[in-house]
Amino acid sequence: ERCSPEKISTIHHGIPIEEFSNPAPERISAFRKERGFGDRIVVGSVARFIEWKGYRLLCDVAARVLQTRPDVLFAWAGVGDQMSEMRRIVMEKGIGERVLFLGRVPEDEMPMFYGSIELFLHGAELEPFGLVIAEALMAGVPVVSTPTGAALDSISHGVNGWLGRYNDVESLAAGVLDFLAKGRKGVAAACHADAVSL
């Protein structure tokens, strides 16, 4: 359009920084108790249960990770037509007790969800942006994702997250295991800094 660069501004997605960065510890504790997390290490995901969000892939990734880290709990927030099918799949894989289906988590509880998890796992095949990726990073949570949407703009591979390959269980499982070993606290600052720039 031959527009002058001086006339162009980037308007970032409106994520309330303080709300996602500093949820009250007592609210996080209450959320963990209400949702059945206990004191377990949690890998979280947020997406509708529809085909292109990649839950079939996440079922396989969870099964692979649990072979090495049976102490981990997977918590999936969302609703959709595939939820009952995914419940059946995790039971068939023998990991039903290690995957929690949370249903819809209210918007005002999302900071507590992110505050409760050690890392965020995203397996979408196609994502226009993926606000949940930015939200997780804003909360200081490393993100393991397929190379889609905001993941490509925000994840520094191996620093604040991990870019796996589409439909590749091993590449995503490797990222999950890597960041579980590193621990959230060690990378939280890098995650938050990259989210603010989105």
C-alpha positions in Angstrom: 0.0 0.0 0.0 3.1 2.2 0.1 2.3 3.4 3.6 4.9 5.4 5.4 6.5 3.3 8.3 5.9 6.2 10.6 2.1 5.7 10.2 2.3 2.1 11.4 2.0 1.0 15.0 1.8 -2.4 16.6 -1.1 -2.9 19.0 -0.3 -5.9 21.2 -2.8 -8.3 22.6 -4.4 -7.0 25.8 -3.3 -9.4 28.5 -3.6 -7.9 32.0 0.1 -8.1 33.0 -0.4 -7.8 36.8 -3.2 -10.3 36.9 -1.3 -13.0 35.1 2.1 -12.3 36.6 1.2 -12.1 40.2 -1.8 -14.1 41.2 -2.2 -14.4 45.0 -0.5 -17.5 46.4 -3.5 -18.4 48.5 -5.7 -18.3 45.4 -3.3 -20.6 43.5 -3.4 -23.0 46.5 -7.2 -23.0 46.6 -7.4 -23.6 42.8 -5.0 -26.6 43.1 -7.0 -28.1 45.9 -10.4 -27.5 44.1 -9.1 -29.0 40.8 -7.5 -32.1 42.4 -3.8 -31.2 41.6 -2.6 -31.8 45.2 1.1 -31.3 45.4 1.8 -33.0 42.0 3.8 -31.5 39.1 1.3 -30.4 36.5 1.6 -30.0 32.7 -1.3 -27.9 31.5 -3.1 -27.3 28.2 -6.0 -25.0 27.3 -7.9 -25.6 24.1 -11.2 -26.6 22.7 -11.6 -30.3 22.1 -11.7 -30.1 18.4 -9.6 -31.9 15.8 -7.1 -29.2 14.8 -6.2 -28.4 18.5 -4.2 -31.6 18.5 -5.4 -33.5 21.5 -4.8 -36.8 19.8 -1.2 -35.8 19.7 -1.2 -34.7 23.3 -2.6 -38.1 24.4 0.5 -39.7 22.8 2.9 -37.1 24.2 1.4 -37.6 27.7 1.8 -41.4 27.4 5.4 -41.0 26.3 6.3 -38.5 29.0 4.7 -40.6 31.7 7.0 -43.5 30.8 9.9 -41.4 32.1 8.1 -39.1 34.6 5.2 -41.1 36.2 5.0 -38.3 38.9 3.5 -35.8 36.4 -0.2 -34.9 36.1 -1.6 -33.6 32.9 -4.5 -31.1 33.2 -6.5 -30.2 30.1 -8.9 -27.2 30.2 -11.6 -26.9 27.6 -14.8 -28.3 26.2 -15.8 -29.6 22.8 -17.0 -32.5 20.8 -13.9 -34.6 21.2 -13.7 -34.6 24.9 -15.4 -38.0 25.4 -13.2 -39.5 22.7 -10.0 -38.2 24.4 -11.2 -39.6 27.7 -11.6 -43.0 26.1 -8.1 -42.8 24.5 -6.3 -41.9 27.7 -8.1 -44.8 29.5 -7.1 -47.2 26.6 -3.5 -46.0 27.0 -3.5 -46.7 30.7 -2.9 -43.1 31.7 -6.5 -42.1 32.7 -5.5 -41.5 36.3 -2.7 -39.1 35.2 -4.9 -36.9 32.9 -7.5 -34.5 34.4 -10.2 -33.1 32.2 -11.1 -29.8 33.8 -13.8 -28.6 31.5 -14.2 -24.9 31.0 -12.1 -22.9 33.4 -13.7 -19.4 34.0 -11.7 -16.5 32.6 -11.1 -15.0 36.1 -9.5 -18.3 37.2 -7.1 -18.6 34.4 -4.2 -16.8 36.2 -4.6 -19.4 38.9 -4.5 -22.2 36.4 -1.2 -20.9 34.9 0.1 -20.3 38.4 -0.5 -24.0 39.2 1.4 -25.5 36.3 5.0 -26.3 35.7 4.8 -25.9 31.9 2.2 -25.4 29.2 1.8 -27.9 26.3 0.2 -26.9 23.0 -0.3 -29.3 20.1 -2.4 -27.4 17.6 -2.0 -28.1 13.9 -2.9 -24.6 12.9 -3.2 -21.6 15.2 -4.0 -18.0 13.9 -2.3 -16.6 17.1 -3.0 -18.7 20.2 -3.6 -16.3 23.1 -3.0 -19.1 25.6 0.6 -19.2 24.6 1.0 -15.5 25.4 -0.9 -15.9 28.6 1.3 -18.8 29.8 4.5 -17.0 29.0 3.1 -13.9 30.8 2.6 -16.0 33.9 6.2 -17.2 33.7 5.4 -20.6 32.4 7.6 -22.2 29.7 5.7 -23.4 26.6 6.2 -26.6 24.6 4.4 -26.2 21.3 4.1 -27.2 17.7 5.5 -24.4 15.5 2.2 -22.5 15.0 0.8 -19.1 15.7 2.3 -17.1 18.6 4.7 -19.9 19.3 6.8 -18.9 16.4 7.0 -15.3 17.5 7.5 -15.9 21.2 9.4 -19.1 21.9 13.2 -19.0 22.0 13.9 -22.7 21.6 15.4 -24.1 24.8 15.2 -20.8 26.6 11.6 -20.1 27.4 10.1 -23.0 25.7 10.5 -25.7 23.0 9.3 -25.8 19.4 8.5 -29.3 18.5 7.5 -30.6 15.1 3.9 -31.2 13.9 2.6 -34.7 14.6 5.9 -35.6 16.2 5.4 -37.2 19.6 9.1 -37.6 20.4 10.0 -34.0 19.7 7.3 -32.6 21.9 7.9 -35.2 24.7 11.6 -34.2 24.6 10.6 -30.6 25.2 8.4 -31.5 28.1 11.0 -33.6 29.7 13.7 -31.0 29.2 11.7 -28.2 30.8 10.5 -30.5 33.7 14.2 -31.1 34.4 15.0 -27.3 34.2 12.0 -26.3 36.4 9.7 -23.3 35.9 11.5 -21.0 38.4 14.7 -21.1 36.4 13.1 -19.8 33.2 10.2 -17.7 34.5 11.9 -14.3 33.9 12.7 -15.2 30.3 9.1 -16.3 29.7 7.6 -13.2 31.1 10.0 -10.9 29.2 9.1 -12.4 25.8 5.4 -12.3 26.5 5.4 -8.6 27.2 6.9 -8.0 23.8 4.1 -9.8 21.9 
